[in-house]
Structures are given as structure tokens and as C-alpha cells.
Amino acid sequence: MNNWTEINNELQKTFVFGSFMEAIQWMLKASAEIEQCNHHPTWTNTYNKVHVRLTTHDEGNTITQKDCELAKALDFLFDKGSIQ
């Protein structure tokens, strides 16, 4: 997992894009993966940044394998340059 930080029982990362539209397009593409995993992050968008927080609520708000797998999937989407 690239540059994820563990803070308060959450994995956290801020993804930085070239523009607001790129950030929103990535969120839309990521939402399909998120829905498929049935593991939904807390995330916010401010202009060209998307801040993601992952924790497993039904496991007592701890970091689980679900969080690690979703973090890797989000990194993959970002790294492969899925914004066209």
C-alpha cells in the first residue's frame, strides 16, 4: 500500500489530481470498485484532492483485511491513470 498512514484505527491517504474534474472522475470510477467490495470509505473532495479514510465499522472500527484490499484497489486505480 503506497503512502497510506494509520491514524486512530484508520488507514488514511490523500490522492492529488490535476484538476477538480479528474478527482471527481476518479471517485466515480472508484465507486464501482467500492460497491463491488461492499466496503465503503469515508472520503471527501476539495478541489483536486480526495482524502480517503478506511476502517471496518462492523469489526469495532479497526483496520482489517477489507481495508487493506480496498486501499490496494484504490492505489491501483490511481496508479494506472484511469482518468482519461
Legacy VTK file of the C-alpha trace (Angstrom):
# vtk DataFile Version 3.0
C-alpha trace
ASCII
DATASET POLYDATA
POINTS 84 float
0.000 0.000 0.000
1.528 3.236 -1.195
1.784 6.013 1.378
-1.223 5.080 3.498
-0.963 6.297 7.079
-2.500 4.611 10.093
-4.196 7.226 12.286
-6.762 6.485 15.021
-7.513 2.950 13.770
-7.977 4.152 10.192
-5.930 3.935 7.033
-5.751 7.425 5.541
-4.451 8.838 2.292
-4.916 11.952 0.189
-4.912 11.453 -3.575
-3.923 14.551 -5.581
-5.135 15.088 -9.151
-4.519 17.676 -11.846
-7.961 19.214 -11.530
-11.310 19.036 -9.789
-12.806 17.091 -12.711
-10.043 14.472 -12.580
-10.674 14.000 -8.869
-14.411 13.565 -9.418
-13.878 11.169 -12.347
-11.586 9.044 -10.181
-14.191 8.990 -7.404
-16.794 7.783 -9.901
-14.509 5.026 -11.179
-13.527 4.079 -7.620
-17.177 3.890 -6.572
-17.673 0.820 -8.792
-14.804 -0.987 -7.043
-16.051 0.173 -3.653
-19.538 -1.139 -4.347
-18.179 -4.450 -5.616
-16.170 -4.857 -2.391
-19.196 -3.740 -0.357
-16.779 -1.797 1.820
-17.434 1.926 1.797
-14.845 4.548 2.793
-15.264 7.896 4.383
-13.971 10.303 1.786
-14.013 13.979 0.998
-13.158 16.026 -2.048
-11.657 19.503 -2.018
-10.825 20.836 -5.460
-8.164 18.441 -6.815
-7.751 16.306 -3.677
-9.630 13.276 -2.413
-8.974 12.333 1.202
-9.864 8.698 1.993
-10.308 7.108 5.427
-10.733 3.338 5.749
-11.838 1.411 8.825
-14.158 -1.537 9.345
-17.103 -0.327 11.384
-18.701 -3.737 11.932
-15.421 -5.043 13.384
-15.232 -2.366 16.078
-13.731 0.432 13.975
-10.431 -1.304 13.382
-8.285 -1.850 10.317
-8.996 -5.219 8.718
-8.080 -7.077 5.558
-11.063 -5.399 3.867
-9.429 -2.014 4.405
-6.061 -3.186 3.104
-7.638 -4.724 -0.005
-9.638 -1.591 -0.781
-6.560 0.591 -0.228
-4.649 -1.508 -2.776
-7.536 -1.295 -5.256
-7.731 2.499 -4.897
-3.967 2.788 -5.363
-4.212 0.629 -8.489
-6.927 2.837 -9.990
-4.883 5.931 -9.232
-1.567 4.484 -10.433
-2.894 3.134 -13.696
-4.022 6.635 -14.648
-7.636 5.658 -15.084
-8.632 9.273 -15.664
-8.971 9.872 -19.387
LINES 1 85
84 0 1 2 3 4 5 6 7 8 9 10 11 12 13 14 15 16 17 18 19 20 21 22 23 24 25 26 27 28 29 30 31 32 33 34 35 36 37 38 39 40 41 42 43 44 45 46 47 48 49 50 51 52 53 54 55 56 57 58 59 60 61 62 63 64 65 66 67 68 69 70 71 72 73 74 75 76 77 78 79 80 81 82 83
